[in-house]
Amino acid sequence: MAFEQVNSVLVADIGSAHTRLLLIDLVEGQYRLVAASRARTTAAPPLGRASLGLEDAAQRMTAQIGRKLVSSDPDQLFLMPESGGHGVDEFLATGSAGRPMRVLLVGLTPEISLASGRRALSGSYVTVTDVLSPDDTRSEEEQINAILRGEPDLIVIVGGTDDGAESVLLALVDRVRDALALIGRGNVPAVLFAGNHRLRGQVKLMLEPYTSVFVARNVRPSLSDEQLFPAQLELALVYDDYRSRTAGGFAEVGRQSQVGVVPTSQGYISTVRYLNTLPRRRGIAGPLIVDVGSANSVIVAGVGGEPYYTIRTDLGIGEHFPSALAAVGPQRVMEWLPFETTPDALWDYAHNKALRPGTIPGTPEDLMIEQALARAIVRQLVTESRADWGVAPDGKLPAFDPIIGAGAILTEAQHPGICAMLLLDAIQPEGVTDLQIDPANLLSAAGVIAYLKPLITVQVLETGGLLRLGTAFSPTGQARYGRPAMHVQIQPDDGPTINHTVKGGEVWMAPVLPGVAARVTVRLRGGLSIGGKGRIRQRVIAGAAGIIFDARGRPLAMPRPRDRAARLTRWQAAMGGQEVAAALERAAASPMHSAPPPEENVYAVLS
């Protein structure tokens, strides 16, 4: 069936811990998200078949909506095409589970072609094991041995502008051919060539006798022109080929999907490309998507009309909990905990979590530890991305809007207000920001669908597939703790006016029902400002967390260790309602943790 004629699409995302499934269908002339389900991923041993988790998620969806999806044909996962209200017209798949691809990068100059090659690779789940270039001081024998010892899954060759250098690049390709000839059998790496277009035929002629060769447009056709998108599209095909050759049963899933198994991150990048084209308020940079998963974490931002992204395959709150804790440091986690603990206790938790990454936190303290690590991971991603965004290490971040959280740790908190606070704590936006979450993993799915039928992406994102948490007002500057900082007046279209004063060092979630439109007036004091102004008025629509006012300052003012428990408890209780407040009280009363000391008007700045 031609994709232009498709009415219903089933999209799967196979993560390290969970397999998510969502159904998009045509409802009253518009494509909408109809249903979503989730099951444990079964790609790892002892099951080793990703399709089993998919079938489980599909059966759960059938129980929800009564639509039969799983095929009785052993050669076909799902009923296709749709008929009689059952089955679907198309199936697509994304994935982030399993070991990242090991990549050998071959190119000419570190500042030009190799830099472009790294940026192209950064959009997928890869680990660069080695780099080969004319500047390499190793002998030919040592270079060949390095290729063999690295056991790459993929060799990416870049370099030479179109109609530029040839002989130097071909000498490197010859080195690669010698290494491939020695491998002979076993895990022979594929090759992706994205260099001088005049050499495509020669490279294929040299390497195709030994392995599969993929070709993409030159990532650097000229010194002043960088084109990463074609190479990233081809890289998605390589990723599917890699997954189909590895354990886990991805080949079976890839055969059913029209695009194979696309990296989840590629879906996010594609979605940001679309969102970047939408009209926005003056001074707004674009959207920001952050996803913290079990094994991988991703941040994708729209800056200057282009998507910029950072992917860390060693940062996660599941199987990669230990490597994430090592990367950010235990102290960065402990400063977000409203109870006393030790680095050794965090390391114990990290290694136990890595052994059982699919388990959920068993106590409020465990949940707070995982949320604290999620904050530190996102903060690390933001720090690493500043250079790409054109921001100095201590400079003000671009005015991202909306900010969207993905991954269970950011979307399935105790209360929508806690979801909002996790984003505010980790990213520290300034000004007026729309906060959203993606509980169904719609963003990645919509981005992959955009390759085939952009209309579906446009309509499904416009018809409420994401959950709006609300608008956050976050002034720049520092206010003295406990002193009036924000005088807020909220005038709903239907209902009484709300007047409230937010004190310095506090965050307040205004009790406005979701979907209610209101005119908000904020008067700022104590050296605070929004967009350089001390008074703003704006019309907003409340979300699941109402309307949020953050007077904790930017950079975010963190309490001293002796005041930490009381302050963090107050913030979480303010954003989490009575249930979260009660859980915090129980945690504070636990004999395992010391009671919070008296509050003091002294705090440090978290940069």
CORSUL-V616718 format. One record per backbone hydrogen bond with DSSP energy under -0.5 kcal/mol. CO is the residue of the C=O (numbers start at 1). NH is the residue of the N-H. If there is no record, write none. Layout:
# CORSUL-V616718
co = {CO/CO}
nh = {NH/NH}
This chain:
# CORSUL-V616718
co = {2/3/8/8/9/9/10/11/12/13/13/14/14/17/18/18/19/20/21/22/22/23/23/24/25/25/27/30/32/32/35/37/39/42/44/44/48/49/49/50/51/52/53/54/55/56/57/58/59/60/61/62/66/68/69/72/73/77/78/79/83/86/88/90/91/92/93/94/95/101/101/102/102/103/103/103/104/104/105/106/109/109/109/112/113/114/115/116/117/118/120/121/124/125/127/127/130/132/133/139/140/141/142/143/144/145/146/147/147/148/153/154/154/155/155/156/156/157/159/161/166/167/168/169/170/171/172/173/174/175/176/177/178/179/180/183/186/187/190/191/191/192/192/193/194/196/197/199/200/201/202/203/204/207/207/212/212/214/218/219/221/222/225/228/229/230/231/232/233/234/235/236/237/238/239/240/241/242/242/243/248/249/250/251/252/253/253/257/260/260/262/263/263/264/264/265/266/267/268/269/270/271/272/274/275/281/286/287/288/289/290/291/291/292/293/294/294/296/297/298/299/300/301/301/303/306/308/310/311/312/312/314/318/320/320/321/322/323/324/325/329/329/330/330/331/333/334/342/343/344/345/346/347/348/349/350/351/352/354/356/363/364/365/366/367/368/369/370/371/372/373/374/375/376/377/378/379/380/381/382/383/385/386/387/392/398/399/399/402/402/403/404/405/406/407/407/408/415/415/416/417/418/419/420/421/422/423/423/424/431/431/433/433/434/434/435/435/436/437/438/438/441/442/443/444/445/446/447/448/449/449/453/453/454/455/456/457/458/459/460/466/467/468/469/470/471/472/472/473/473/474/476/477/480/483/485/486/486/487/488/489/489/490/490/491/498/500/500/501/502/502/503/504/506/508/508/510/510/513/516/517/518/518/519/520/521/522/522/523/525/529/530/533/534/536/538/538/540/542/543/546/547/548/549/549/550/551/552/554/556/556/558/560/560/561/562/563/564/565/566/567/568/569/570/571/572/573/576/577/578/579/580/581/582/583/584/585/586/587/590/600/602/604/604/605}
nh = {5/6/89/90/11/24/92/22/94/15/20/96/97/41/15/20/39/13/37/11/24/34/35/9/27/32/30/27/25/34/23/21/19/49/47/48/248/52/53/54/55/56/57/58/59/60/61/62/63/64/65/66/68/87/79/74/76/71/80/88/86/83/81/10/258/12/262/14/264/103/127/153/154/105/129/130/106/156/132/158/112/114/115/116/117/118/119/120/121/122/123/124/126/101/103/129/105/107/136/143/144/145/146/147/148/149/150/151/152/151/190/104/156/157/192/106/158/194/196/164/170/171/172/173/174/175/176/177/178/179/180/181/182/183/184/185/188/189/155/193/214/157/194/216/219/199/200/203/204/205/206/207/208/210/211/191/214/193/221/227/162/225/222/232/233/234/235/236/237/238/239/240/241/242/243/244/245/245/246/246/50/253/254/255/256/256/257/260/93/262/95/266/267/267/268/269/270/271/272/273/274/275/276/277/278/284/401/302/404/300/406/293/298/409/317/318/320/293/312/291/310/289/303/308/306/303/301/299/313/297/315/316/321/316/324/325/326/327/328/329/332/333/333/334/335/336/337/346/347/348/349/350/351/352/353/354/355/356/357/359/367/368/369/370/371/372/373/374/375/376/377/378/379/380/381/382/383/384/385/386/386/389/391/390/395/400/285/286/288/404/436/290/438/292/410/411/412/418/419/420/421/422/423/424/425/426/427/428/428/433/474/435/472/402/403/469/470/405/467/407/441/445/446/447/448/449/450/451/451/452/453/456/457/458/459/460/461/462/463/465/468/437/544/545/435/548/433/474/475/550/431/529/554/483/504/525/488/502/523/500/491/521/492/498/519/490/488/502/503/485/486/506/482/551/510/549/512/547/516/542/493/520/540/491/538/489/524/536/487/528/476/533/530/524/522/520/540/518/515/546/543/510/473/508/551/475/505/557/477/558/606/604/563/564/564/597/567/568/569/570/571/572/573/574/575/576/577/580/581/582/583/584/585/586/587/588/589/590/590/593/602/560/558/606/607}
